[in-house]
Amino acid sequence: MIGLGRWGRRALIGLPFLWLAVFFLLPLLFVAAISFAESADSIPPFKPLVSATAAGLQSNATLANYRELAQGCLCAYANSLGNAALATLLCLVIGYPIALAIARAPGVWRHLLMFMVMLPFWTSFLIRVYAWIALLQPSGLINRLLIASGLIGAPLPLLYNGFSVELGLVYSYLPFMILPLYGSLARLDLSLVEAAADLGAPPWRAFLGVVLPLTLPGIAAGALLVFIPAVGEFVIPDLLGGPDTLMIGKLLWQEFFDNVDWPAASAVAMALVAAVVLPLLAAQRLLARTGAA
């Protein structure tokens, strides 16, 4: 910031905060305000929070939306948090060996493998989900191969259940776990691993004592990149899940478009924000503790 005056530095630093305030904080405040309103048959479909009467200003704010949320929507939140947590764990278990193999590969192979990891992003997300429907349905490729090989006698129920939803989440968000893990593993000083081996540590002990602690920032970043969008996912549970698969994203769609109940949908969204903030704070504390160490 050499050559910038005091106000120039403040303006340069304040621009990102202004962007976040206008395009993130302000809409979030609007959603929070609507969540305390009452639904109404009007445009927009809710009553104003404050109305003018002969006696003065009258508040119409209510907690009814949050009470209904606590009574009837806990199952959707439990399903969303459980599916997102399991998908995050599976992505970590699958993605860590892949990222480690890419980081240890020679230069030419490393670029090719990273290209293959990012290749699914070149195709529409919706098309990729529909492709899984063609693969998992009773007459799909997977069941036909299993029947032709003699492993099964009848098609397996692979679609429209919890298995297909979890498979879709892991497939869709696995690259978001691999990329930050690769960044941490590629920066890892291999001399530390060699020093642990020279001191007599077996490979598993060197991994647990050296490699894993030094890659905790990548694990935390990858977990956030997978968990946060997976919690509010709508397309995957709607297309791959059955009628019993109710997640928050689908619940939001139903309240907003089918029931045209904006206050209830806003309450669902604000509860989702609260559910996402907790892992964010936990990851921030983990990253701060790792940096301090």
N, C-alpha and C positions, 0 to 999 in steps of 0.2 A: 504493500500500500504506500510505497514511496511516492511522493509528489502529490498525494491527496491531502486535502485539508481535513480539519476535524469533522465538518459536516459532510464532506465527501465520503469519509470512512463510515460515518453513521448511515448514510444513504445506501452505500454498497452493502453493508451488513444487514440493513433493515429491509431490503428488497425481498429476500427469501421469506422473512417473517411476514411481510405484507402479503405475499402470495399465499402463504399458508393460512393467514387470517381470513382472506377474502374467499378463497376457494375450498377451504377445509373447515375452519372453525366457524365461520358464519353460517354455512349450510347446516352444520351439525347443531348449532344453536336453534335454527329454525325447526329442525326435526325434533329436538328436545322440547321446544315450546308446543309443537303440535301434539306431542305425546300426552300432554296434560289437558288437551281439549276434548270436547264431546263431539261425537259423530252427529252429522246432520244431513238432511236431504237438500243440499244446496251446492253452490259452486263458490269456493272450494267446499268439499263435503265435511266441514266441521264448523262448530261455533267459535266465534272469536273468544280469546282468553279474557278480554276485558270489554265490557259493553257499557254504554252510557244510559242511565236511567234518570228519572225525575229526582231521585235521592242522591245522584252522583254516579261515580264509576262503580261498577259491580264486577267482581271476579267470577269467571266461569270455570276456573281451573279445577280439575278433578284427578283423583288417583285411581279411578275405576279401571282404566286401561291396564295399569300395572297390577291391580288386584286380579283381574281376569287373566293376565299373563301368568301370574304366580299360580293360579288355580288350574289352568288348562293347557299351558304350553311348556311345562317342565319336561315332558317326554321328548318334545322336539329339540330342546336345548341339550338334554342328555344324549340323544342320538347324535346330534351334530358334534358335540365335544368329544364323545367316544369315538366316532368315526374319524374325526380329524386327528385325535391323539394316536389312534392305531395307524392311520396312514402316515403320520409323521414318523412313528417308530419304524414302520416297515421301510419307508424311504431311507431312513438312517442306516438300517441294517443292510439294505441292498446298495445304497449309494456310497457308503464309506469304502467298501472294497473296490468299487468301480473307480472312485476318485483316487484312491491310493494307487491302483494299477496305472491310471492315466498319468499321475504325477511321477511314477517311476519309469514310465516308458521312454524310449529314445525320442529325440526332438521331432522327427518326421511323423512317427506313429502318434505322438502326443497330439499334434495338430489334427490328425485324421480322426482320432478318437473323440476329441472335443467337438469336431464338426458333426460326428454322428450323434453326440449327446444333444446338440442344438438343432439337429435336423427336423425333429417333430414340430418345432416352432414355425417351420416354413409352410405348414399345412394348417388350415382352419381348425380351431379347437372343436367346433361343432361337428365337422366332418370326421375327426378322429373318434369322437364319442359314438357317432353313428356307425363307424367301422367296427367298434366293439359289439354293437348290436348284431351285426352280420356274423361276427365270429362266435358269439355266445348263444345265439338262439338255438332251439332244439334241432333245426335243420341246418345249422351253421357249420362252418369248416371244422371247428374243434370237435364237436360231437360226431361229425361224419368220420373224422380221422380215428377217433377212439373206437367207434363201432366197427370200422373197417379193419382195425388192428386186432379186434377181438377182446379188447380190454373191458368193454361194457356191452350189455345187450340192449339197453334202451337209452335214449338221450338223457343226459344229466341236466338238472335244473340250474343252469349257470347264469340265467338272466332274470331280471326283475326281482332281485333279493339283495340282502346285505353283502353277499360275496361280490356281485357285479359292481355295486357302489364302491366298495373298498378297492377293487381292482381298478376301477376308473380313476379314483383319487390318486392311487399310487402311480399309475401310468402317467397321469397328467402332470403331477407335481414332482416326480422324481428328478427331472433336470434342475429344479430349483434347489434341491438338496445337494446335488453333485457339484454344481458350480462353486458355491462358497467353500465346500469341503476341499475341492481341488485347489482353490486359492490358498487355503491354509497349508495344505500338504505340499504344494509347490514351493512355498517359502520356508519350509521346515529345513533346519540345518542338519544334514545327515551326519555330520561329525559327532553330534550328540548321541545319535543311535549307535555309531561305531564306538564311542567311549563307553556306553553302557555294555556293549558286547565285550569290549576289552576287560571290563571289570567283572565279567562272568555272568552277566544277565542273559537268560535265554531269550529267544525272540519274543515270546508272549509277554515276558516281564518288561522288556525294553519298550514294547508297544504300550502296555498299560502305564508304565512309569514315565515315559518320555514323549512318545508320539501323541497319545490320546490327550494328555493335559495341554500340550502345546497347540492342539487343533480344536480346543473347546470354543474359541470364538467362531470358527467356521461351523461347528455343530450348532451353536446357538443361532447363528444367522440363517443356516439352512432350515432349522426347525421352525423359526418364525416365518420364513418364506413359504413353507408348506402348510403350517398349522392355520395361520390367519386366513388365507383364501379358502382353505378346505372347510373351515367352520361355516362360512357363509355361502358355500357352493350351492348353485341352483340347477345348472344344466345336467350334471352327472346324476344326482338323485332323481331328477324328473324324468330323464330318459332311460337310465339303467336300473333305477329302483322300482320296487313294486308299490302297491297302494299303502302298505304298512311302513314304507320308508319315508318318514316325515322329518325333514331337516329344516333349519331356520330359514334358509334361502327359499325353500318351497313355501313355508309358512308366510313369509313376507309377500311373496307373489299372490298367494290366495287372499290375504287381507287387503292388499293394495288394489288388485285388479278384479278379483272375483267378488269380494265383499264390499269393495270401495269404502273401506273403513281406514282412512288415513291415520287417525289417532292411534288405533290399535297397531297398525303397521309401524308407526313411529316408535311406539313403546317397545315393540319387538326389536327394532333396529337399535334403540338405545341400550337395551339389555344385551344385545350382541356386542356393542361397543364395550360395555363393561366387562363382558366375558373375555374379550380380546386384550383389554388393557392389562389384565393380571399376568398372562405369559410375557407380555412386552416388558413389564416392570421386572419380572423374574430374570428374563434374559439380559436386561440392562444391568441388573445387579451382578449377574454372573460375569458379564464382560468387564465390568468395572473391577471386580475382585481379581479376575484373571490378569487384567492390565496392571493392577497394583502389585500382584505377585511377580 
